[in-house]
Amino acid sequence: SLPGKHLGPLVSEAQYKRVQALIQSGIDEGATVLTGGTGRADTAEAGWFVRPTIFTDVRPDMRIVKEEIFGPVLCMQSFSDEAEAIRLANDTNYGLAAYVNTPDRARARRIALELDAGMVLLNGATHSSRAPFGGVKQSGNGREYSEEGLLEYLEVKVISG
């Protein structure tokens, strides 16, 4: 366990089993486990704690890339240039969140504008509870929080004549 770091359990046994199956599919499809893997987190004796897992050698056609995992799993893909990185990131049916890490803040913002995601977090930033929350494509349902969240409850009516 790392000082100052916290890992909570997943929401249910069903989600725990789903994440375990996705980790196993990554292994079965040839991704390399850098750390973690299937099974309960080493620090947990009970509960739905998943071992934080990092995969390398991940291909775009793998199940762990195509599905939303909602567990402590990171899938690292190689890319040759910025355009390919953006294409790989957008090649999904989902778009809840994206993360960009680079010391070049202008580059991070430029990339963020190209990503098809409801929110893009730069260089380890966290999501503010005052900002809208929600995804695009098949992720999320509209927006929650902030003024945009309230707009979800309104209907616009036009009366002319």
C-alpha positions as CSV (number, residue, x, y, z in Angstrom):
1,S,0.0,0.0,0.0
2,L,1.3,3.5,-0.9
3,P,1.1,6.1,1.8
4,G,-1.7,8.6,1.1
5,K,-3.3,6.4,-1.5
6,H,-6.8,4.9,-1.1
7,L,-8.6,2.1,-2.9
8,G,-12.2,1.5,-2.3
9,P,-14.3,-1.6,-3.2
10,L,-16.5,-1.9,-6.3
11,V,-20.2,-1.3,-5.9
12,S,-21.4,-4.9,-6.0
13,E,-20.4,-8.6,-6.5
14,A,-21.8,-8.4,-10.1
15,Q,-19.4,-5.5,-10.9
16,Y,-16.5,-7.2,-9.2
17,K,-17.1,-10.3,-11.4
18,R,-17.5,-8.2,-14.5
19,V,-14.1,-6.4,-13.9
20,Q,-12.4,-9.7,-13.1
21,A,-13.8,-11.1,-16.4
22,L,-12.5,-8.1,-18.3
23,I,-9.0,-8.4,-16.7
24,Q,-9.0,-12.1,-17.7
25,S,-10.1,-11.2,-21.2
26,G,-7.1,-8.8,-21.5
27,I,-4.8,-11.6,-20.4
28,D,-6.4,-14.1,-22.8
29,E,-6.2,-11.7,-25.7
30,G,-2.5,-11.1,-25.3
31,A,-2.1,-7.9,-23.3
32,T,0.8,-7.8,-20.9
33,V,0.1,-7.4,-17.2
34,L,2.5,-4.8,-15.9
35,T,1.1,-5.0,-12.4
36,G,-2.1,-6.4,-10.8
37,G,-4.2,-9.0,-12.5
38,T,-7.1,-11.1,-11.5
39,G,-8.1,-11.7,-7.9
40,R,-8.8,-9.6,-4.8
41,A,-6.5,-6.7,-3.9
42,D,-3.6,-7.8,-1.7
43,T,-4.6,-5.4,1.1
44,A,-8.2,-6.6,1.3
45,E,-9.5,-9.7,3.2
46,A,-13.1,-9.1,2.3
47,G,-15.3,-7.0,0.1
48,W,-15.2,-6.4,-3.7
49,F,-11.7,-5.0,-3.9
50,V,-10.0,-5.4,-7.3
51,R,-6.3,-5.5,-7.7
52,P,-5.3,-2.3,-9.5
53,T,-4.1,-3.5,-12.9
54,I,-2.0,-1.9,-15.6
55,F,-1.9,-3.5,-19.1
56,T,0.7,-2.8,-21.8
57,D,0.9,-4.2,-25.3
58,V,-2.8,-3.4,-25.7
59,R,-4.4,-3.5,-29.2
60,P,-7.4,-1.4,-30.3
61,D,-9.5,-4.6,-31.0
62,M,-9.2,-5.9,-27.4
63,R,-12.3,-6.1,-25.2
64,I,-10.5,-4.1,-22.5
65,V,-10.3,-1.2,-24.9
66,K,-13.8,-1.5,-26.4
67,E,-15.8,-1.7,-23.1
68,E,-16.1,0.7,-20.2
69,I,-14.5,-1.2,-17.2
70,F,-15.4,1.0,-14.2
71,G,-12.7,-0.5,-12.1
72,P,-9.0,0.2,-11.3
73,V,-7.7,-0.9,-14.7
74,L,-5.4,1.1,-17.0
75,C,-4.8,0.0,-20.6
76,M,-1.8,1.6,-22.2
77,Q,-1.6,1.8,-26.0
78,S,1.4,2.9,-28.1
79,F,1.0,5.6,-30.8
80,S,3.3,7.2,-33.3
81,D,2.1,10.8,-33.2
82,E,-0.5,13.1,-31.8
83,A,-3.1,12.4,-34.5
84,E,-2.9,8.7,-34.0
85,A,-3.3,9.1,-30.2
86,I,-6.4,11.1,-30.8
87,R,-7.8,8.6,-33.3
88,L,-7.2,5.7,-30.9
89,A,-8.8,7.6,-28.0
90,N,-11.9,8.4,-30.0
91,D,-12.2,4.9,-31.5
92,T,-14.9,3.8,-29.0
93,N,-18.6,3.8,-28.5
94,Y,-18.1,5.5,-25.2
95,G,-16.9,8.9,-24.1
96,L,-17.4,9.6,-20.4
97,A,-13.9,10.9,-19.6
98,A,-10.5,11.3,-21.1
99,Y,-7.2,12.1,-19.6
100,V,-4.2,14.0,-21.1
101,N,-0.8,14.1,-19.5
102,T,2.0,16.3,-21.0
103,P,4.2,19.1,-19.7
104,D,3.1,21.2,-22.7
105,R,-0.2,22.8,-21.5
106,A,-1.0,24.3,-24.9
107,R,-0.7,20.8,-26.4
108,A,-2.9,19.3,-23.7
109,R,-5.6,21.8,-24.4
110,R,-5.4,21.4,-28.1
111,I,-5.7,17.6,-27.7
112,A,-8.6,18.0,-25.2
113,L,-10.6,19.9,-27.9
114,E,-10.2,16.9,-30.3
115,L,-11.3,14.2,-27.8
116,D,-14.9,12.9,-27.9
117,A,-15.5,12.8,-24.2
118,G,-17.9,14.5,-21.8
119,M,-14.9,15.7,-19.7
120,V,-11.2,15.8,-20.2
121,L,-8.9,16.1,-17.3
122,L,-5.4,17.5,-17.8
123,N,-2.2,16.4,-16.0
124,G,-3.8,14.7,-13.0
125,A,-6.5,17.3,-12.5
126,T,-9.6,16.1,-10.6
127,H,-13.2,16.7,-11.5
128,S,-14.9,19.6,-9.6
129,S,-18.3,19.1,-8.1
130,R,-19.2,22.5,-9.5
131,A,-18.6,21.4,-13.1
132,P,-21.1,19.4,-15.2
133,F,-20.7,15.6,-15.2
134,G,-21.7,13.3,-18.0
135,G,-20.5,11.6,-21.1
136,V,-21.0,11.5,-24.8
137,K,-21.9,8.7,-27.2
138,Q,-23.1,5.7,-25.2
139,S,-21.7,7.0,-21.9
140,G,-23.8,8.8,-19.3
141,N,-27.2,10.3,-19.5
142,G,-27.1,14.0,-20.1
143,R,-25.4,16.2,-17.5
144,E,-25.5,16.3,-13.7
145,Y,-24.4,19.1,-11.4
146,S,-24.0,22.8,-12.3
147,E,-26.3,24.9,-14.4
148,E,-26.1,22.4,-17.2
149,G,-27.5,19.7,-14.8
150,L,-30.5,21.8,-14.1
151,L,-31.2,22.3,-17.8
152,E,-31.9,18.6,-18.0
153,Y,-35.1,19.2,-16.1
154,L,-36.4,21.9,-18.4
155,E,-38.4,21.8,-21.7
156,V,-38.1,24.6,-24.2
157,K,-41.3,25.7,-25.8
158,V,-41.5,28.0,-28.8
159,I,-44.8,29.8,-29.4
160,S,-45.0,31.9,-32.5
161,G,-47.7,33.8,-34.3
